[in-house]
Amino acid sequence: MTAKRRYTGRRIDLDFKGADIHNILRLLADVGQMNIVTSDEVKGEVTIKMRDVPWDQALDVVLRAKGLGSVREGNLVRVAPLSVLEKELEQEIARQKQITEVLPTETRLIGVSYAHASSLQDKARDLLSPRGKISVDDRTNNLIVSDVARNLQLIEDLVRNLDTQTSQVVIEARIVEMNSDYARQIGIQWGGNTFMDAAHGNPTGLVFPYNLGIGGGADDSSSPMSGLVPAVRTGVAGGANPNFLVNMPAPAGLSTGSAIGLTLGSVAGAFNLNLRLSAMESTGTVRIVSSPRITTMDNIDATIEQGVSIPVSVVSAMGAQTQFVDAKLHLGVKPHVTNEGTVLLTVMVTNNQPDFVNTGSNGNPSIQKKEAKTTMLVRDGDTAVIGGIYTRNSGLSYTKVPFFSDIPILGWFFRSRKENDNRTEMLIFLTPRIVNRARALGQ
C-alpha cells in the first residue's frame, strides 16, 4: 500500500471550466513560488473546482488526472507525461550500469576495531556491484574490498557506523536480610512432703492409717534443682529429692535465664515446702548484607558466585557415594541497553546457605534456599527493588495442670508460659550503570 503524501502548501480555491492546462500550471507556479517547465507533450484542457486545498495537492491531482508526472530539483519542477519520465529513468539506470562496468576498480583495506570483521561481511556484500569482491583477514580483523570508488565509500561508511563500542554495564546487587528473634518463658516448680507418724510425733491416732506420708511425685533425674536451699538437697529437710508436685521449669543457667528457690519447713521436719521460680527471655537482631557485583557487555550473559560445596553421602545399589551440593551466593544477569539509556535486565539471584541446625538423619545439613528470577527495565544508575520476602512466626503456649491451672490467680502455680516471635525479611536491590555509553553511541 502506497504511503500517503503530506501536503503543506498554501491553501487556495480553484474554479475553472475548460481551462488550458498550461494556464493552470502557471497559476499554481505563482501561488507556490515555484518554477514549472513543461514539455511539448503536455497539452489539454482542465475543468476543476476545489475549495480550501493546498496548492501542491491541487498540482498533484491535476497531473494525475492528465496522466502527467513531475520531477523536482530544488525550486524547479519539470512536468512531462509519465511514460516519458519512466523511459528517462530506465535510460539513466542503464547509463549508470554502463558507467559502473567501465569504471576502474580499487582495492581497499577497511579496519574493524570492535566488531568481528566476518560479522560485517554479509552486510557489506549487499552494497557491492556485480564486479565487486569482499573477503576477511581474520588475523588483522580487516575487510578486503575490491569495487568501484563510489561503492567502496558506501561500504566504508557502513562499517564506520556499525563498528562502535559495545555498551558495557556494571550490575550491583544488594541482598539485605533481617532476622529478629524474641522468646520469653516463665516456669514454676514447687512441691514438698508432709509426715504424720510416730517418728515426727504426730501420728494420726487411727488403727489405719497410723502413719501417713505425702510428697510430690513430678520428679525425674533431669529435673533442674539449681537454686534450692542446699539443706533440702543434702537430706536434712526432706531428702535429696525436692518432691516437686508441679515440675514445669523454664531454661535457667549460663547465658539463658534465671531462677530463684525457696524452702519452707516445720521445726520437726514433718512438713516441707520447696518452691523454684524460673524465667527466661531472649531477643536479638541480625542484619546480613551481601553485595555481588559484575561487569559485562551488552547482550552477554555473566555470572558471579561464592559459596561452599557440601559433601553428602548417598547410598545406592552401587554402594556409598559422595555427592557435592552447592550452597552459594550467585548472581546471573544478561543486560540489554536501549536507545533511551535504560537497561533491560534478565536477572537470577540466588543466596543458598547451609543450615547445620536442621540436619537429616545421616547428619547432612539442609539448604536454606532464597532465589529470585525476573526481567525488568531500569534506568541507568537507578536502584530498583526486584523482590522481597517477609515472614513472621509467632506463638504462645501454656503447659498446664488440668483444672487447677484454670483457678484465678492460684492457677499461675499450676502452669508455665512460653512465648516466641520470630521475624525474617529479605530484600533484593539492583543497580545497573552503563560505563561507556557516550563512546558506544559514537559521541
C-alpha positions in Angstrom: 0.0 0.0 0.0 1.4 3.4 -1.0 2.1 5.8 1.8 0.0 8.9 1.9 1.8 12.1 0.9 1.7 15.0 3.2 0.8 18.4 1.7 1.9 21.6 3.3 1.4 24.3 0.7 -0.7 27.4 0.9 -4.5 26.7 0.7 -6.3 28.1 -2.3 -9.7 27.9 -4.1 -9.9 27.0 -7.8 -12.9 27.1 -10.2 -12.2 26.6 -13.9 -14.1 25.1 -16.8 -12.2 24.1 -19.9 -9.1 26.0 -18.9 -5.8 25.3 -20.7 -3.6 23.2 -18.6 -0.6 25.5 -19.2 -2.6 28.4 -17.6 -3.5 26.2 -14.6 0.2 25.2 -14.2 1.3 28.9 -14.4 -1.2 29.9 -11.8 0.0 27.1 -9.4 3.6 28.2 -10.0 2.8 31.7 -9.0 1.0 30.6 -5.8 3.7 28.2 -4.8 6.5 30.5 -6.0 8.0 27.6 -8.0 9.5 27.4 -11.5 7.5 25.0 -13.7 8.8 23.8 -17.1 6.5 21.7 -19.3 7.4 19.5 -22.3 5.8 19.7 -25.7 3.7 16.6 -24.9 1.8 18.5 -22.1 -1.5 19.7 -23.5 -5.2 19.6 -23.0 -8.0 21.3 -21.0 -8.9 21.0 -17.4 -12.2 21.5 -15.6 -11.6 21.9 -11.9 -13.4 23.2 -8.8 -11.6 23.0 -5.5 -12.1 24.8 -2.2 -9.5 25.3 0.6 -6.9 22.8 -0.6 -3.1 23.1 -0.5 -1.7 24.2 -3.9 0.8 21.3 -4.0 -2.1 18.9 -3.6 -4.0 20.6 -6.4 -0.9 20.3 -8.6 -0.7 16.6 -7.8 -4.3 16.0 -8.6 -4.2 17.9 -11.9 -1.1 16.0 -13.1 -2.6 12.6 -12.2 -5.9 13.5 -13.9 -4.0 14.2 -17.2 -1.6 11.2 -16.9 1.4 13.5 -16.2 4.3 13.3 -13.7 6.8 15.7 -12.3 10.4 15.8 -11.3 11.5 18.3 -8.7 15.0 19.7 -8.5 15.4 22.5 -5.9 12.7 25.1 -6.7 12.3 23.8 -10.3 9.6 21.4 -11.3 9.6 19.7 -14.7 6.2 18.4 -15.9 6.0 15.6 -18.6 3.9 12.5 -19.4 4.6 9.6 -17.1 5.7 7.4 -20.0 8.4 9.9 -20.8 9.6 10.2 -17.2 9.7 6.4 -16.8 11.7 6.0 -20.1 14.2 8.6 -18.9 14.6 6.7 -15.6 15.2 3.5 -17.4 17.8 5.2 -19.6 19.5 6.7 -16.5 19.7 3.3 -14.8 21.2 1.8 -17.9 23.7 4.6 -18.2 24.8 4.2 -14.6 25.1 0.5 -15.1 27.3 1.0 -18.2 29.5 3.5 -16.3 29.9 1.0 -13.4 31.0 -1.6 -15.9 33.7 0.5 -17.4 34.9 2.4 -14.3 38.2 1.0 -12.8 38.0 -0.9 -9.6 40.0 -0.3 -6.5 41.0 -2.4 -3.5 40.8 -1.0 0.0 41.5 -2.4 3.4 38.8 -1.4 5.9 39.9 -2.0 9.5 37.4 -3.2 12.1 38.1 -2.3 15.8 35.3 -3.5 18.0 33.2 -6.0 15.9 34.3 -9.1 14.1 35.0 -8.4 10.5 33.3 -11.7 9.5 30.0 -10.4 11.1 30.1 -7.3 8.9 31.0 -9.1 5.7 27.4 -10.1 4.7 26.1 -6.6 5.4 28.7 -5.0 3.3 28.2 -7.5 0.4 24.8 -6.1 -0.3 26.4 -2.8 -1.4 28.8 -4.4 -3.9 28.4 -4.1 -7.6 28.4 -7.2 -9.8 32.2 -6.6 -10.2 32.9 -6.2 -6.5 34.5 -8.7 -4.2 34.9 -8.8 -0.4 36.9 -11.1 1.9 38.1 -11.1 5.6 41.5 -11.3 7.1 40.9 -12.9 10.5 44.4 -12.2 11.8 44.2 -8.4 11.4 40.4 -8.3 11.6 40.2 -6.3 8.3 37.8 -6.3 5.4 39.4 -6.5 2.0 37.1 -4.9 -0.6 37.5 -4.5 -4.3 35.0 -2.4 -6.2 34.4 1.0 -7.8 35.3 4.0 -5.7 31.7 5.0 -5.1 30.7 1.6 -3.7 33.9 1.5 -1.6 32.9 4.7 0.1 29.5 3.4 0.8 30.9 0.2 2.4 33.4 2.2 4.4 30.7 4.5 5.8 28.6 1.4 6.7 31.5 -0.2 8.6 32.3 3.0 10.5 28.7 3.4 11.6 28.4 -0.2 12.8 31.9 -0.6 14.2 31.3 1.2 17.6 32.0 0.2 21.1 29.5 -2.2 22.7 27.8 -0.8 25.8 29.4 -2.1 29.0 27.2 -2.4 32.1 28.1 -2.8 35.7 25.4 -4.6 37.7 25.4 -4.4 41.5 23.0 -6.4 43.6 22.4 -6.0 47.3 20.7 -8.8 49.3 19.6 -7.5 52.7 18.4 -10.0 55.3 16.9 -9.0 58.6 16.2 -11.6 61.3 14.5 -10.6 64.6 14.1 -13.2 67.3 12.2 -12.9 70.6 11.4 -15.5 73.2 10.1 -15.5 76.7 9.4 -18.4 79.0 8.2 -18.4 82.6 8.2 -21.7 84.6 7.5 -22.9 88.1 8.5 -25.9 90.2 7.0 -26.5 93.6 6.3 -29.4 95.9 7.4 -30.9 99.2 6.3 -33.5 101.7 4.4 -33.9 104.9 4.5 -36.7 107.5 2.1 -37.9 110.2 3.8 -40.7 112.0 5.4 -41.6 115.4 8.9 -40.6 114.1 7.8 -37.0 113.9 5.5 -37.1 116.9 2.2 -36.6 115.1 0.6 -40.0 114.3 -3.0 -40.0 113.1 -4.2 -41.9 116.1 -6.1 -44.3 113.9 -5.5 -48.0 113.6 -5.2 -47.5 109.8 -3.6 -45.5 108.7 -1.5 -44.8 111.7 1.5 -43.4 109.8 0.9 -41.1 106.8 3.4 -39.6 104.4 2.6 -37.4 101.4 5.1 -36.0 98.8 5.2 -34.6 95.3 5.8 -37.1 92.5 6.6 -35.0 89.4 10.4 -35.6 89.7 12.8 -37.2 87.3 16.6 -37.4 87.1 16.9 -34.4 84.7 14.8 -32.0 86.8 16.7 -28.8 87.3 17.1 -28.0 91.0 19.7 -25.2 90.9 18.8 -22.5 93.4 17.1 -24.7 96.0 18.5 -24.4 99.5 21.3 -27.0 99.9 19.8 -28.3 103.1 17.0 -29.8 101.1 19.3 -31.4 98.6 21.5 -33.0 101.2 18.6 -34.6 103.0 18.4 -32.5 106.2 14.9 -31.3 105.4 13.2 -33.7 103.2 15.9 -35.7 101.4 17.8 -35.3 98.3 14.7 -35.1 96.1 12.6 -31.9 96.5 9.5 -33.9 95.6 8.0 -31.5 93.1 4.3 -31.5 92.7 4.4 -29.2 89.7 7.5 -29.5 87.6 7.3 -27.0 84.6 10.6 -25.1 84.6 11.9 -22.6 82.2 15.6 -22.8 80.9 17.9 -21.3 83.5 21.6 -21.3 83.6 24.6 -19.9 81.7 23.5 -17.4 79.0 19.9 -18.5 79.3 17.5 -17.5 82.1 17.4 -17.0 85.9 15.8 -18.9 88.8 15.1 -18.4 92.5 14.5 -21.2 95.1 12.6 -21.1 98.4 12.4 -23.8 101.0 10.0 -23.7 104.0 9.9 -26.4 106.7 8.4 -27.1 110.1 10.6 -27.5 113.3 10.4 -31.3 113.4 10.6 -31.6 109.6 7.0 -33.0 109.4 6.1 -30.5 106.7 8.4 -29.1 104.0 7.6 -26.9 101.0 10.0 -26.4 98.1 9.5 -23.6 95.5 11.6 -22.7 92.5 10.6 -19.9 90.0 12.5 -19.7 86.7 12.2 -17.2 83.8 14.0 -16.8 80.5 13.8 -14.0 77.9 15.9 -13.6 74.8 15.9 -11.1 72.0 18.2 -10.5 69.1 18.5 -8.8 65.7 20.7 -10.0 62.8 21.4 -8.0 59.6 23.2 -9.6 56.7 24.2 -7.7 53.6 25.5 -9.5 50.5 26.6 -7.3 47.6 27.8 -9.2 44.5 28.9 -7.0 41.6 29.8 -7.9 38.0 30.6 -6.1 34.7 29.5 -7.4 31.3 28.9 -6.3 27.7 25.5 -5.6 26.1 23.5 -8.8 25.4 26.2 -11.0 27.0 25.4 -13.4 29.9 27.5 -13.0 33.0 27.6 -14.9 36.4 29.5 -14.5 39.6 29.2 -16.8 42.7 30.7 -17.6 46.0 29.9 -20.4 48.4 30.8 -23.9 49.5 30.1 -27.4 48.2 28.8 -29.7 50.9 29.7 -33.4 50.6 26.7 -35.6 51.0 26.8 -39.4 51.3 24.3 -41.2 49.1 23.7 -44.9 49.5 22.6 -46.7 46.3 22.8 -50.2 44.8 26.4 -49.4 43.8 27.3 -48.6 47.4 28.0 -45.4 49.3 28.9 -42.5 47.1 29.7 -38.9 47.9 28.0 -36.1 46.1 28.5 -32.4 46.4 25.6 -30.0 46.9 26.3 -26.3 46.3 25.3 -23.7 48.8 26.4 -20.4 47.3 25.6 -16.7 46.6 25.0 -16.5 42.8 24.3 -13.5 40.5 23.4 -14.2 36.9 22.5 -11.4 34.6 22.0 -10.6 30.9 21.7 -6.8 30.2 20.4 -5.0 27.1 21.0 -1.3 26.7 18.2 0.5 24.9 18.5 3.7 22.8 16.8 5.7 25.6 19.5 4.9 28.1 17.6 2.3 30.1 18.8 -1.2 30.8 16.6 -4.3 30.2 17.8 -6.9 32.7 17.2 -10.6 32.9 18.3 -11.5 36.4 18.8 -14.6 38.5 19.8 -14.0 42.1 20.4 -17.0 44.5 21.5 -16.9 48.1 21.6 -20.5 49.4 23.1 -21.3 52.8 23.7 -24.5 54.7 21.6 -24.9 57.8 23.6 -27.0 60.4 20.7 -26.8 62.9 18.2 -28.7 60.8 20.1 -31.8 59.6 19.0 -35.0 58.0 19.0 -38.5 59.5 22.6 -39.0 58.4 23.8 -35.6 59.8 23.9 -33.8 56.5 22.8 -30.1 56.8 19.7 -28.8 55.0 20.0 -26.0 52.4 18.1 -22.7 53.0 17.2 -21.5 49.5 16.4 -17.9 48.6 16.1 -17.2 44.9 14.7 -14.5 42.7 14.4 -14.6 38.9 12.9 -11.7 36.8 13.1 -9.5 33.8 12.8 -5.7 34.4 13.6 -2.3 32.9 15.7 0.0 35.0 17.1 3.5 34.1 20.9 4.0 34.1 22.1 4.5 37.6 18.7 3.9 39.3 18.2 1.4 42.1 15.2 -0.9 41.9 13.8 -3.5 44.3 13.3 -6.7 42.4 11.8 -8.7 45.2 11.3 -9.2 48.9 10.2 -11.9 51.3 8.7 -11.2 54.7 7.9 -14.0 57.2 6.7 -13.9 60.8 6.4 -16.9 63.1 4.8 -16.1 66.5 3.3 -18.4 69.1 2.0 -18.5 72.6 1.7 -21.8 74.5 1.0 -23.0 78.0 1.8 -26.2 79.9 -0.9 -26.8 82.5 -2.1 -29.0 85.2 -5.8 -29.8 84.4 -8.4 -28.0 86.4 -6.1 -26.3 88.9 -4.5 -24.1 86.2 -7.9 -22.5 85.5 -8.3 -21.2 89.0 -7.9 -17.4 89.0 -4.6 -16.2 90.5 -3.8 -19.5 92.0 -3.7 -21.0 88.5 -0.3 -19.5 87.9 1.2 -22.0 90.3 0.0 -24.9 88.1 1.2 -23.8 84.6 4.1 -22.4 82.7 4.1 -19.9 79.8 6.1 -19.8 76.6 6.0 -17.0 74.0 8.0 -16.5 70.8 8.0 -14.1 67.9 10.5 -14.6 65.0 10.6 -12.3 62.0 12.6 -12.6 58.8 12.7 -10.1 56.0 14.8 -10.2 52.8 15.0 -7.5 50.1 17.0 -7.6 46.8 18.1 -4.3 45.3 19.6 -4.0 41.8 21.6 -1.0 40.3 22.8 -1.1 36.7 25.3 1.5 35.4 26.4 2.0 31.8 30.1 2.6 31.8 30.8 3.8 28.2 27.5 5.0 26.8 28.9 8.1 25.1 31.5 6.1 23.2 29.1 3.3 22.4 26.9 5.9 20.7 29.8 7.4 18.8 29.6 10.8 20.6 
